[in-house]
Amino acid sequence: MVRIFCKNTGTYREYEEGTPLMDMVADFDFEKPWPILSARVNNVAQGLRFKVYNNRDVEFLDYTSYSGRRTYCRSLTFLLFKAAKDLFPNCKVLMRRPISKGYYCIFLKEGEKSKRSPLMQEDLDAIVKQMRLLVEQNLPFYRHEVRSEEALELFKRLDYTDKAKLTESTGAVYVDYYTLGNTVDYYYDSLVPSTGYLNVWKLELYRGGILLRVPDRHSPNALAPFIEQPKTFECFKENIKWNAIMGLENVGDVNTSIREGKAMDLIQIAEALQEKKIVQIAEEIERRYYSDNGVKIVLITGPSSSGKSTFCKRLSIQLKACGLHPLSFSTDDYFVNRVDTPKLPDGSYDFDNFDTVDHNYLQSDLIKILNGEEVEVPTYNFVTGLREYNNKRIKLGEGVVLLLEGIHALNPKLTNNIAENQKFRIFINTITSISLDDHNCIPTSDNRLLRRIIRDARAGAFTPMETIVNWPNVRRAETKWIYPYQELADVLFNSAYLVEFAVLRPHAEQILRTVPKNCKEYAEAHRLLKFLSYFTPVSDKQIPATSLIRSFIGGSSF
């Protein structure tokens, strides 16, 4: 017998060795408004088919948890792939990235040969019908653990070149893969027990591909609301184009290039592409500055760890090369005094709230500056929690353009009394365009979370446990205060770096390994360590001092 401690109830129960988690769920009496999808066993994510052979702590999870959502969406991807394969045996389904509260994917009816063929509505309808049939049949997902040589042989036989490259390049001894009926696929973490769990989804045509819509995180019995994001999509599409030009579709391709000694080439190309984009942005600002009633203020924002500060400095250099004189300051300097900061329900300060910034005072100063007046701007003292005045004065002269950076910079209320033609808006995001393989796309948030963990630890600001604990709060604040204004930007800049995970791996691994196994944060640390293990590491010695990622790993010339 094994003794199970259920964290959901704080109680123990005993089971025979080898009992799967799915047979335990009903025995523990706790509120289950939504179906249980996965669990954490000793703070490690597991599927409900996981069999227990020793005493364990177990926490059952539903869709409202990050882990539960990932499990559901991975399983839904396999459902789509299975249905497509049943109908079109030679097809390929490429899961590209999360967008518009769903997942954008490309369907190739005859594999690579049909790249230019548009998906027909009748094909989509047939796939949807087959997916619904598979859900009704409640078919089980099975996990298989085999030696990597056996998995590699299987993937090659099935013409899964993406998975074969990934398997070859990671150097793992054993590899997991899954089956659904007679269809084989690979996923880097757990799935739900069976297709009957997958009742909420929608498949529709979207921008030359398919949008797989998923449940709402707060109300899992309904679809997440669709949000049109044309500029975000075009930014992603541009990066996909460059990846294709370089022959880098998936992580296996990147690992192969690194092992062939081409890491420096990839780094130089990545830096060149980012610098080219910054030059283009600077030239567009210059063009608008000299037009009638031209641009006078550049508003720059982006979510946490997107690289805003270094981007501003690199943009300033390019603006100077265009003959302009950039003056930079931050919305943070207009924070209200600490005692006046809005608070969260638990009584802690809500530093991400729009009212944390004295926006009326800030806009008043901006209007004065734009009208040619000299203004003394404050500097916020984060130690005392007070605004201070140190004789920092700003006055617009010939060729001077303001750069205002901050998380609320694109909020229309911040500059609603300033003429639209005087503003140029930039949104910086980290849109990861590379995928692990055809069916495992990389969440943008993982990129930024790893950046933040490394930066916080390097600066001695927060331990990895503290950063992981606070990350859900950061994400909620971004969803409320930053992302709603992303599509208002004149230009989107993608700060994701083609070989970034390979460079971050050596830094992140040593930090994440300090997280104790007996704390709740170990679940996320373990997941990130497993994720990083897919990437062939690259030394940061080859990263230039002006690189955006230097602001996270250290050594920045800025």
Secondary structure as a PSIPRED ss2 file (coil, helix, strand):
# PSIPRED VFORMAT (PSIPRED V4.0)

   1 M C   1.000  0.000  0.000
   2 V E   0.000  0.000  1.000
   3 R E   0.000  0.000  1.000
   4 I E   0.000  0.000  1.000
   5 F E   0.000  0.000  1.000
   6 C E   0.000  0.000  1.000
   7 K C   1.000  0.000  0.000
   8 N C   1.000  0.000  0.000
   9 T C   1.000  0.000  0.000
  10 G C   1.000  0.000  0.000
  11 T E   0.000  0.000  1.000
  12 Y E   0.000  0.000  1.000
  13 R E   0.000  0.000  1.000
  14 E E   0.000  0.000  1.000
  15 Y E   0.000  0.000  1.000
  16 E C   1.000  0.000  0.000
  17 E C   1.000  0.000  0.000
  18 G C   1.000  0.000  0.000
  19 T E   0.000  0.000  1.000
  20 P E   0.000  0.000  1.000
  21 L H   0.000  1.000  0.000
  22 M H   0.000  1.000  0.000
  23 D H   0.000  1.000  0.000
  24 M C   1.000  0.000  0.000
  25 V H   0.000  1.000  0.000
  26 A H   0.000  1.000  0.000
  27 D H   0.000  1.000  0.000
  28 F C   1.000  0.000  0.000
  29 D C   1.000  0.000  0.000
  30 F C   1.000  0.000  0.000
  31 E C   1.000  0.000  0.000
  32 K C   1.000  0.000  0.000
  33 P C   1.000  0.000  0.000
  34 W C   1.000  0.000  0.000
  35 P C   1.000  0.000  0.000
  36 I C   1.000  0.000  0.000
  37 L C   1.000  0.000  0.000
  38 S E   0.000  0.000  1.000
  39 A E   0.000  0.000  1.000
  40 R E   0.000  0.000  1.000
  41 V E   0.000  0.000  1.000
  42 N C   1.000  0.000  0.000
  43 N C   1.000  0.000  0.000
  44 V E   0.000  0.000  1.000
  45 A E   0.000  0.000  1.000
  46 Q E   0.000  0.000  1.000
  47 G E   0.000  0.000  1.000
  48 L C   1.000  0.000  0.000
  49 R C   1.000  0.000  0.000
  50 F C   1.000  0.000  0.000
  51 K E   0.000  0.000  1.000
  52 V E   0.000  0.000  1.000
  53 Y C   1.000  0.000  0.000
  54 N C   1.000  0.000  0.000
  55 N C   1.000  0.000  0.000
  56 R E   0.000  0.000  1.000
  57 D E   0.000  0.000  1.000
  58 V E   0.000  0.000  1.000
  59 E E   0.000  0.000  1.000
  60 F E   0.000  0.000  1.000
  61 L E   0.000  0.000  1.000
  62 D C   1.000  0.000  0.000
  63 Y C   1.000  0.000  0.000
  64 T C   1.000  0.000  0.000
  65 S C   1.000  0.000  0.000
  66 Y H   0.000  1.000  0.000
  67 S H   0.000  1.000  0.000
  68 G H   0.000  1.000  0.000
  69 R H   0.000  1.000  0.000
  70 R H   0.000  1.000  0.000
  71 T H   0.000  1.000  0.000
  72 Y H   0.000  1.000  0.000
  73 C H   0.000  1.000  0.000
  74 R H   0.000  1.000  0.000
  75 S H   0.000  1.000  0.000
  76 L H   0.000  1.000  0.000
  77 T H   0.000  1.000  0.000
  78 F H   0.000  1.000  0.000
  79 L H   0.000  1.000  0.000
  80 L H   0.000  1.000  0.000
  81 F H   0.000  1.000  0.000
  82 K H   0.000  1.000  0.000
  83 A H   0.000  1.000  0.000
  84 A H   0.000  1.000  0.000
  85 K H   0.000  1.000  0.000
  86 D H   0.000  1.000  0.000
  87 L H   0.000  1.000  0.000
  88 F C   1.000  0.000  0.000
  89 P C   1.000  0.000  0.000
  90 N C   1.000  0.000  0.000
  91 C C   1.000  0.000  0.000
  92 K E   0.000  0.000  1.000
  93 V E   0.000  0.000  1.000
  94 L E   0.000  0.000  1.000
  95 M E   0.000  0.000  1.000
  96 R E   0.000  0.000  1.000
  97 R E   0.000  0.000  1.000
  98 P E   0.000  0.000  1.000
  99 I E   0.000  0.000  1.000
 100 S C   1.000  0.000  0.000
 101 K C   1.000  0.000  0.000
 102 G E   0.000  0.000  1.000
 103 Y E   0.000  0.000  1.000
 104 Y E   0.000  0.000  1.000
 105 C E   0.000  0.000  1.000
 106 I E   0.000  0.000  1.000
 107 F E   0.000  0.000  1.000
 108 L E   0.000  0.000  1.000
 109 K C   1.000  0.000  0.000
 110 E C   1.000  0.000  0.000
 111 G H   0.000  1.000  0.000
 112 E H   0.000  1.000  0.000
 113 K H   0.000  1.000  0.000
 114 S H   0.000  1.000  0.000
 115 K C   1.000  0.000  0.000
 116 R C   1.000  0.000  0.000
 117 S C   1.000  0.000  0.000
 118 P C   1.000  0.000  0.000
 119 L C   1.000  0.000  0.000
 120 M C   1.000  0.000  0.000
 121 Q H   0.000  1.000  0.000
 122 E H   0.000  1.000  0.000
 123 D H   0.000  1.000  0.000
 124 L H   0.000  1.000  0.000
 125 D H   0.000  1.000  0.000
 126 A H   0.000  1.000  0.000
 127 I H   0.000  1.000  0.000
 128 V H   0.000  1.000  0.000
 129 K H   0.000  1.000  0.000
 130 Q H   0.000  1.000  0.000
 131 M H   0.000  1.000  0.000
 132 R H   0.000  1.000  0.000
 133 L H   0.000  1.000  0.000
 134 L H   0.000  1.000  0.000
 135 V H   0.000  1.000  0.000
 136 E H   0.000  1.000  0.000
 137 Q H   0.000  1.000  0.000
 138 N C   1.000  0.000  0.000
 139 L C   1.000  0.000  0.000
 140 P E   0.000  0.000  1.000
 141 F E   0.000  0.000  1.000
 142 Y E   0.000  0.000  1.000
 143 R E   0.000  0.000  1.000
 144 H E   0.000  0.000  1.000
 145 E E   0.000  0.000  1.000
 146 V E   0.000  0.000  1.000
 147 R E   0.000  0.000  1.000
 148 S H   0.000  1.000  0.000
 149 E H   0.000  1.000  0.000
 150 E H   0.000  1.000  0.000
 151 A H   0.000  1.000  0.000
 152 L H   0.000  1.000  0.000
 153 E H   0.000  1.000  0.000
 154 L H   0.000  1.000  0.000
 155 F H   0.000  1.000  0.000
 156 K H   0.000  1.000  0.000
 157 R H   0.000  1.000  0.000
 158 L C   1.000  0.000  0.000
 159 D C   1.000  0.000  0.000
 160 Y C   1.000  0.000  0.000
 161 T H   0.000  1.000  0.000
 162 D H   0.000  1.000  0.000
 163 K H   0.000  1.000  0.000
 164 A H   0.000  1.000  0.000
 165 K H   0.000  1.000  0.000
 166 L H   0.000  1.000  0.000
 167 T H   0.000  1.000  0.000
 168 E H   0.000  1.000  0.000
 169 S H   0.000  1.000  0.000
 170 T H   0.000  1.000  0.000
 171 G C   1.000  0.000  0.000
 172 A C   1.000  0.000  0.000
 173 V C   1.000  0.000  0.000
 174 Y E   0.000  0.000  1.000
 175 V E   0.000  0.000  1.000
 176 D E   0.000  0.000  1.000
 177 Y E   0.000  0.000  1.000
 178 Y E   0.000  0.000  1.000
 179 T E   0.000  0.000  1.000
 180 L E   0.000  0.000  1.000
 181 G C   1.000  0.000  0.000
 182 N C   1.000  0.000  0.000
 183 T E   0.000  0.000  1.000
 184 V E   0.000  0.000  1.000
 185 D E   0.000  0.000  1.000
 186 Y C   1.000  0.000  0.000
 187 Y C   1.000  0.000  0.000
 188 Y C   1.000  0.000  0.000
 189 D C   1.000  0.000  0.000
 190 S C   1.000  0.000  0.000
 191 L C   1.000  0.000  0.000
 192 V C   1.000  0.000  0.000
 193 P C   1.000  0.000  0.000
 194 S E   0.000  0.000  1.000
 195 T H   0.000  1.000  0.000
 196 G H   0.000  1.000  0.000
 197 Y H   0.000  1.000  0.000
 198 L C   1.000  0.000  0.000
 199 N C   1.000  0.000  0.000
 200 V C   1.000  0.000  0.000
 201 W C   1.000  0.000  0.000
 202 K E   0.000  0.000  1.000
 203 L E   0.000  0.000  1.000
 204 E E   0.000  0.000  1.000
 205 L E   0.000  0.000  1.000
 206 Y E   0.000  0.000  1.000
 207 R C   1.000  0.000  0.000
 208 G C   1.000  0.000  0.000
 209 G E   0.000  0.000  1.000
 210 I E   0.000  0.000  1.000
 211 L E   0.000  0.000  1.000
 212 L E   0.000  0.000  1.000
 213 R E   0.000  0.000  1.000
 214 V C   1.000  0.000  0.000
 215 P E   0.000  0.000  1.000
 216 D C   1.000  0.000  0.000
 217 R C   1.000  0.000  0.000
 218 H C   1.000  0.000  0.000
 219 S C   1.000  0.000  0.000
 220 P C   1.000  0.000  0.000
 221 N C   1.000  0.000  0.000
 222 A C   1.000  0.000  0.000
 223 L E   0.000  0.000  1.000
 224 A C   1.000  0.000  0.000
 225 P C   1.000  0.000  0.000
 226 F C   1.000  0.000  0.000
 227 I C   1.000  0.000  0.000
 228 E C   1.000  0.000  0.000
 229 Q C   1.000  0.000  0.000
 230 P H   0.000  1.000  0.000
 231 K H   0.000  1.000  0.000
 232 T H   0.000  1.000  0.000
 233 F H   0.000  1.000  0.000
 234 E H   0.000  1.000  0.000
 235 C H   0.000  1.000  0.000
 236 F H   0.000  1.000  0.000
 237 K H   0.000  1.000  0.000
 238 E H   0.000  1.000  0.000
 239 N H   0.000  1.000  0.000
 240 I H   0.000  1.000  0.000
 241 K H   0.000  1.000  0.000
 242 W H   0.000  1.000  0.000
 243 N H   0.000  1.000  0.000
 244 A H   0.000  1.000  0.000
 245 I H   0.000  1.000  0.000
 246 M C   1.000  0.000  0.000
 247 G C   1.000  0.000  0.000
 248 L C   1.000  0.000  0.000
 249 E C   1.000  0.000  0.000
 250 N E   0.000  0.000  1.000
 251 V H   0.000  1.000  0.000
 252 G H   0.000  1.000  0.000
 253 D H   0.000  1.000  0.000
 254 V H   0.000  1.000  0.000
 255 N H   0.000  1.000  0.000
 256 T H   0.000  1.000  0.000
 257 S H   0.000  1.000  0.000
 258 I H   0.000  1.000  0.000
 259 R H   0.000  1.000  0.000
 260 E C   1.000  0.000  0.000
 261 G C   1.000  0.000  0.000
 262 K C   1.000  0.000  0.000
 263 A H   0.000  1.000  0.000
 264 M H   0.000  1.000  0.000
 265 D H   0.000  1.000  0.000
 266 L H   0.000  1.000  0.000
 267 I H   0.000  1.000  0.000
 268 Q H   0.000  1.000  0.000
 269 I H   0.000  1.000  0.000
 270 A H   0.000  1.000  0.000
 271 E H   0.000  1.000  0.000
 272 A H   0.000  1.000  0.000
 273 L H   0.000  1.000  0.000
 274 Q H   0.000  1.000  0.000
 275 E H   0.000  1.000  0.000
 276 K H   0.000  1.000  0.000
 277 K H   0.000  1.000  0.000
 278 I H   0.000  1.000  0.000
 279 V H   0.000  1.000  0.000
 280 Q H   0.000  1.000  0.000
 281 I H   0.000  1.000  0.000
 282 A H   0.000  1.000  0.000
 283 E H   0.000  1.000  0.000
 284 E H   0.000  1.000  0.000
 285 I H   0.000  1.000  0.000
 286 E H   0.000  1.000  0.000
 287 R H   0.000  1.000  0.000
 288 R H   0.000  1.000  0.000
 289 Y H   0.000  1.000  0.000
 290 Y C   1.000  0.000  0.000
 291 S C   1.000  0.000  0.000
 292 D C   1.000  0.000  0.000
 293 N C   1.000  0.000  0.000
 294 G C   1.000  0.000  0.000
 295 V C   1.000  0.000  0.000
 296 K C   1.000  0.000  0.000
 297 I E   0.000  0.000  1.000
 298 V E   0.000  0.000  1.000
 299 L E   0.000  0.000  1.000
 300 I E   0.000  0.000  1.000
 301 T E   0.000  0.000  1.000
 302 G C   1.000  0.000  0.000
 303 P C   1.000  0.000  0.000
 304 S C   1.000  0.000  0.000
 305 S C   1.000  0.000  0.000
 306 S C   1.000  0.000  0.000
 307 G C   1.000  0.000  0.000
 308 K H   0.000  1.000  0.000
 309 S H   0.000  1.000  0.000
 310 T H   0.000  1.000  0.000
 311 F H   0.000  1.000  0.000
 312 C H   0.000  1.000  0.000
 313 K H   0.000  1.000  0.000
 314 R H   0.000  1.000  0.000
 315 L H   0.000  1.000  0.000
 316 S H   0.000  1.000  0.000
 317 I H   0.000  1.000  0.000
 318 Q H   0.000  1.000  0.000
 319 L H   0.000  1.000  0.000
 320 K H   0.000  1.000  0.000
 321 A H   0.000  1.000  0.000
 322 C C   1.000  0.000  0.000
 323 G C   1.000  0.000  0.000
 324 L C   1.000  0.000  0.000
 325 H E   0.000  0.000  1.000
 326 P E   0.000  0.000  1.000
 327 L E   0.000  0.000  1.000
 328 S E   0.000  0.000  1.000
 329 F E   0.000  0.000  1.000
 330 S E   0.000  0.000  1.000
 331 T H   0.000  1.000  0.000
 332 D H   0.000  1.000  0.000
 333 D H   0.000  1.000  0.000
 334 Y H   0.000  1.000  0.000
 335 F E   0.000  0.000  1.000
 336 V C   1.000  0.000  0.000
 337 N C   1.000  0.000  0.000
 338 R H   0.000  1.000  0.000
 339 V H   0.000  1.000  0.000
 340 D H   0.000  1.000  0.000
 341 T C   1.000  0.000  0.000
 342 P C   1.000  0.000  0.000
 343 K E   0.000  0.000  1.000
 344 L C   1.000  0.000  0.000
 345 P C   1.000  0.000  0.000
 346 D C   1.000  0.000  0.000
 347 G C   1.000  0.000  0.000
 348 S C   1.000  0.000  0.000
 349 Y E   0.000  0.000  1.000
 350 D C   1.000  0.000  0.000
 351 F C   1.000  0.000  0.000
 352 D C   1.000  0.000  0.000
 353 N C   1.000  0.000  0.000
 354 F H   0.000  1.000  0.000
 355 D H   0.000  1.000  0.000
 356 T H   0.000  1.000  0.000
 357 V E   0.000  0.000  1.000
 358 D C   1.000  0.000  0.000
 359 H H   0.000  1.000  0.000
 360 N H   0.000  1.000  0.000
 361 Y H   0.000  1.000  0.000
 362 L H   0.000  1.000  0.000
 363 Q H   0.000  1.000  0.000
 364 S H   0.000  1.000  0.000
 365 D H   0.000  1.000  0.000
 366 L H   0.000  1.000  0.000
 367 I H   0.000  1.000  0.000
 368 K H   0.000  1.000  0.000
 369 I H   0.000  1.000  0.000
 370 L H   0.000  1.000  0.000
 371 N C   1.000  0.000  0.000
 372 G C   1.000  0.000  0.000
 373 E C   1.000  0.000  0.000
 374 E C   1.000  0.000  0.000
 375 V E   0.000  0.000  1.000
 376 E E   0.000  0.000  1.000
 377 V C   1.000  0.000  0.000
 378 P C   1.000  0.000  0.000
 379 T E   0.000  0.000  1.000
 380 Y E   0.000  0.000  1.000
 381 N E   0.000  0.000  1.000
 382 F C   1.000  0.000  0.000
 383 V C   1.000  0.000  0.000
 384 T C   1.000  0.000  0.000
 385 G C   1.000  0.000  0.000
 386 L E   0.000  0.000  1.000
 387 R E   0.000  0.000  1.000
 388 E E   0.000  0.000  1.000
 389 Y C   1.000  0.000  0.000
 390 N C   1.000  0.000  0.000
 391 N C   1.000  0.000  0.000
 392 K C   1.000  0.000  0.000
 393 R E   0.000  0.000  1.000
 394 I E   0.000  0.000  1.000
 395 K C   1.000  0.000  0.000
 396 L C   1.000  0.000  0.000
 397 G C   1.000  0.000  0.000
 398 E C   1.000  0.000  0.000
 399 G C   1.000  0.000  0.000
 400 V E   0.000  0.000  1.000
 401 V E   0.000  0.000  1.000
 402 L E   0.000  0.000  1.000
 403 L E   0.000  0.000  1.000
 404 L E   0.000  0.000  1.000
 405 E E   0.000  0.000  1.000
 406 G C   1.000  0.000  0.000
 407 I C   1.000  0.000  0.000
 408 H C   1.000  0.000  0.000
 409 A C   1.000  0.000  0.000
 410 L C   1.000  0.000  0.000
 411 N C   1.000  0.000  0.000
 412 P H   0.000  1.000  0.000
 413 K H   0.000  1.000  0.000
 414 L H   0.000  1.000  0.000
 415 T C   1.000  0.000  0.000
 416 N C   1.000  0.000  0.000
 417 N C   1.000  0.000  0.000
 418 I C   1.000  0.000  0.000
 419 A C   1.000  0.000  0.000
 420 E H   0.000  1.000  0.000
 421 N H   0.000  1.000  0.000
 422 Q H   0.000  1.000  0.000
 423 K E   0.000  0.000  1.000
 424 F E   0.000  0.000  1.000
 425 R E   0.000  0.000  1.000
 426 I E   0.000  0.000  1.000
 427 F E   0.000  0.000  1.000
 428 I E   0.000  0.000  1.000
 429 N E   0.000  0.000  1.000
 430 T C   1.000  0.000  0.000
 431 I C   1.000  0.000  0.000
 432 T C   1.000  0.000  0.000
 433 S C   1.000  0.000  0.000
 434 I C   1.000  0.000  0.000
 435 S E   0.000  0.000  1.000
 436 L E   0.000  0.000  1.000
 437 D E   0.000  0.000  1.000
 438 D C   1.000  0.000  0.000
 439 H C   1.000  0.000  0.000
 440 N E   0.000  0.000  1.000
 441 C E   0.000  0.000  1.000
 442 I C   1.000  0.000  0.000
 443 P C   1.000  0.000  0.000
 444 T H   0.000  1.000  0.000
 445 S H   0.000  1.000  0.000
 446 D H   0.000  1.000  0.000
 447 N H   0.000  1.000  0.000
 448 R H   0.000  1.000  0.000
 449 L H   0.000  1.000  0.000
 450 L H   0.000  1.000  0.000
 451 R H   0.000  1.000  0.000
 452 R H   0.000  1.000  0.000
 453 I H   0.000  1.000  0.000
 454 I H   0.000  1.000  0.000
 455 R H   0.000  1.000  0.000
 456 D H   0.000  1.000  0.000
 457 A H   0.000  1.000  0.000
 458 R H   0.000  1.000  0.000
 459 A H   0.000  1.000  0.000
 460 G C   1.000  0.000  0.000
 461 A C   1.000  0.000  0.000
 462 F C   1.000  0.000  0.000
 463 T C   1.000  0.000  0.000
 464 P H   0.000  1.000  0.000
 465 M H   0.000  1.000  0.000
 466 E H   0.000  1.000  0.000
 467 T H   0.000  1.000  0.000
 468 I H   0.000  1.000  0.000
 469 V H   0.000  1.000  0.000
 470 N H   0.000  1.000  0.000
 471 W H   0.000  1.000  0.000
 472 P H   0.000  1.000  0.000
 473 N H   0.000  1.000  0.000
 474 V H   0.000  1.000  0.000
 475 R H   0.000  1.000  0.000
 476 R H   0.000  1.000  0.000
 477 A H   0.000  1.000  0.000
 478 E H   0.000  1.000  0.000
 479 T H   0.000  1.000  0.000
 480 K H   0.000  1.000  0.000
 481 W H   0.000  1.000  0.000
 482 I C   1.000  0.000  0.000
 483 Y H   0.000  1.000  0.000
 484 P H   0.000  1.000  0.000
 485 Y H   0.000  1.000  0.000
 486 Q H   0.000  1.000  0.000
 487 E H   0.000  1.000  0.000
 488 L H   0.000  1.000  0.000
 489 A C   1.000  0.000  0.000
 490 D C   1.000  0.000  0.000
 491 V E   0.000  0.000  1.000
 492 L E   0.000  0.000  1.000
 493 F E   0.000  0.000  1.000
 494 N E   0.000  0.000  1.000
 495 S C   1.000  0.000  0.000
 496 A C   1.000  0.000  0.000
 497 Y C   1.000  0.000  0.000
 498 L C   1.000  0.000  0.000
 499 V C   1.000  0.000  0.000
 500 E H   0.000  1.000  0.000
 501 F H   0.000  1.000  0.000
 502 A H   0.000  1.000  0.000
 503 V H   0.000  1.000  0.000
 504 L H   0.000  1.000  0.000
 505 R H   0.000  1.000  0.000
 506 P H   0.000  1.000  0.000
 507 H H   0.000  1.000  0.000
 508 A H   0.000  1.000  0.000
 509 E H   0.000  1.000  0.000
 510 Q H   0.000  1.000  0.000
 511 I H   0.000  1.000  0.000
 512 L H   0.000  1.000  0.000
 513 R C   1.000  0.000  0.000
 514 T C   1.000  0.000  0.000
 515 V C   1.000  0.000  0.000
 516 P C   1.000  0.000  0.000
 517 K C   1.000  0.000  0.000
 518 N C   1.000  0.000  0.000
 519 C C   1.000  0.000  0.000
 520 K C   1.000  0.000  0.000
 521 E C   1.000  0.000  0.000
 522 Y H   0.000  1.000  0.000
 523 A H   0.000  1.000  0.000
 524 E H   0.000  1.000  0.000
 525 A H   0.000  1.000  0.000
 526 H H   0.000  1.000  0.000
 527 R H   0.000  1.000  0.000
 528 L H   0.000  1.000  0.000
 529 L H   0.000  1.000  0.000
 530 K H   0.000  1.000  0.000
 531 F H   0.000  1.000  0.000
 532 L H   0.000  1.000  0.000
 533 S C   1.000  0.000  0.000
 534 Y C   1.000  0.000  0.000
 535 F C   1.000  0.000  0.000
 536 T C   1.000  0.000  0.000
 537 P C   1.000  0.000  0.000
 538 V C   1.000  0.000  0.000
 539 S C   1.000  0.000  0.000
 540 D H   0.000  1.000  0.000
 541 K H   0.000  1.000  0.000
 542 Q H   0.000  1.000  0.000
 543 I C   1.000  0.000  0.000
 544 P C   1.000  0.000  0.000
 545 A C   1.000  0.000  0.000
 546 T C   1.000  0.000  0.000
 547 S C   1.000  0.000  0.000
 548 L C   1.000  0.000  0.000
 549 I C   1.000  0.000  0.000
 550 R H   0.000  1.000  0.000
 551 S H   0.000  1.000  0.000
 552 F H   0.000  1.000  0.000
 553 I H   0.000  1.000  0.000
 554 G C   1.000  0.000  0.000
 555 G C   1.000  0.000  0.000
 556 S C   1.000  0.000  0.000
 557 S C   1.000  0.000  0.000
 558 F C   1.000  0.000  0.000
